[in-house]
Amino acid sequence: MRILILGGTRFLGRATARLAVEQGHEVTCAARGVSGAVPAGARFVAADRDDPESLVPLAAAGFDAVVDVTRQISHARHALDALADHVGHWSFVSTISVYADNTTPGQSAADAPVLPAAPADVDGPVGPDHRWYGECKVSIEELVRERMGVDRSFICRAGLIVGAEDPSDRFPYWVRRLSAGGEVLAPGHPTDRVQFVDVADLAGWLLHAAGTRLGGTYDGSGPAMSRAEMLAGVAAGLGIADPAFTWVDQEFLLSNDVREWSGERALPLWVRLPETAGLMDRDVRAALDAGLTIRPLADTVRATASWMTAHPAAVRQGGLDPADEAAILGKWQAVRDR
Ligand SMILES: NC(=O)c1ccc[n+]([C@@H]2O[C@H](COP(=O)([O-])OP(=O)(O)OC[C@H]3O[C@@H](n4cnc5c(N)ncnc54)[C@H](OP(=O)(O)O)[C@@H]3O)[C@@H](O)[C@H]2O)c1
């Protein structure tokens, strides 16, 4: 296939471009080149999508498939204006942040309610908390379906993406923490659900969708697992035989200013229950039936760990720092032993 990736200079876009080259496709990546370089074997076309005309020169070439990762509504609109009539299939990487209900477990893309589209004066996520992110993705989903038609558009609502080149502090936190050894603070309850997808699996599915002209809207995530399974899987992937976990109650963590999900003082991939019980417990059977394949967790862990070792400067150092973790564990033990 002749594939155009709108992005391709970091994480998912780059993994998709790399895999497409490996699979023998002719790959073009259009981006500014600010976030990084495209993989070897892909053609880089410099384009700043803030300029509405930036992708117009690519139209004449024609492509079998486009993969777009944008968060900006205007970027999507201009890309569709320039290219929709010159490509066979359009994959848009959306997000599970489009969903209106993060509380109910077991929802599926087929019928889960989504947020309203972004207000007219909003073009992209705003500020450090990425306000309007989900709404902007909803707006872009609508544009893609409208311009390409439902049958030629693949809307992939990605869950938490993990693996090599992960720019976040989420999954890498657990790889780093388990590697460090000692008593590990495990948040919440062992049966709490967690859910994510390996970037390479998602990349593979995007290419499968393009190759088979898959149309429709799906969640792009692996099946949910328990947090105990995840932590044991990280340990196993790292070759750690007997990890020592201390499970600490949610309310105790919250009352000690331990934060959820990501960032400073956070325990990544941990969210408050029951309020957020639906976030990492979605029904993804439709995606698996439509060609998404999931590699063993140990492979994801090893890929993440080797990338972290090879590129230490690129790894974001978020999460709970070791001194805070030790202090909280000490306090928890005192409370527990009382
Ligand atoms: N990470 C997660 O856990 C997660 C979860 C759910 C959904 N998602 C979605 O998954 C996708 C991830 O995509 P990604 O990993 O490839 O990273 P990304 O951070 O979305 O990358 C953005 C891409 O767009 C390019 N870009 C940004 N501004 C541009 C501009 N003005 N003109 C041209 N190109 C521009 C960037 O390249 P340059 O900077 O080089 O121009 C980069 O390649 C996103 O859509 C995200 O919303 C992610």
The ligand as a Gaussian input file, in Angstrom:
#p B3LYP/6-31G(d) Opt

LIG

0 1
 N       -0.753000       7.937000      24.636000
 C       -1.890000       7.413000      25.038000
 O       -1.973000       6.689000      26.016000
 C       -3.145000       7.699000      24.221000
 C       -4.360000       7.199000      24.696000
 C       -5.496000       7.379000      23.906000
 C       -5.404000       8.039000      22.690000
 N       -4.216000       8.532000      22.284000
 C       -4.151000       9.172000      20.978000
 O       -3.206000       8.447000      20.231000
 C       -2.532000       9.320000      19.365000
 C       -1.068000       9.221000      19.677000
 O       -0.374000       9.718000      18.634000
 P        1.198000       9.750000      18.654000
 O        1.690000       8.827000      19.669000
 O        1.665000       9.554000      17.275000
 O        1.593000      11.151000      19.283000
 P        1.014000      12.585000      19.238000
 O        1.556000      13.306000      20.384000
 O       -0.427000      12.629000      19.080000
 O        1.717000      13.140000      17.931000
 C        1.261000      14.209000      17.263000
 C        1.858000      14.108000      15.864000
 O        1.338000      15.180000      15.113000
 C        2.407000      15.980000      14.630000
 N        2.014000      17.375000      14.726000
 C        1.708000      18.087000      15.813000
 N        1.434000      19.351000      15.481000
 C        1.582000      19.444000      14.146000
 C        1.449000      20.492000      13.203000
 N        1.120000      21.733000      13.568000
 N        1.648000      20.217000      11.894000
 C        2.003000      18.974000      11.498000
 N        2.141000      17.933000      12.339000
 C        1.937000      18.171000      13.648000
 C        3.582000      15.695000      15.527000
 O        4.787000      15.830000      14.779000
 P        5.696000      17.144000      14.847000
 O        5.658000      17.661000      16.236000
 O        7.032000      16.615000      14.453000
 O        5.121000      18.091000      13.856000
 C        3.361000      14.221000      15.900000
 O        3.933000      13.346000      14.963000
 C       -3.085000      10.683000      19.595000
 O       -4.119000      10.885000      18.692000
 C       -3.681000      10.602000      20.974000
 O       -4.745000      11.492000      21.124000
 C       -3.083000       8.386000      23.019000

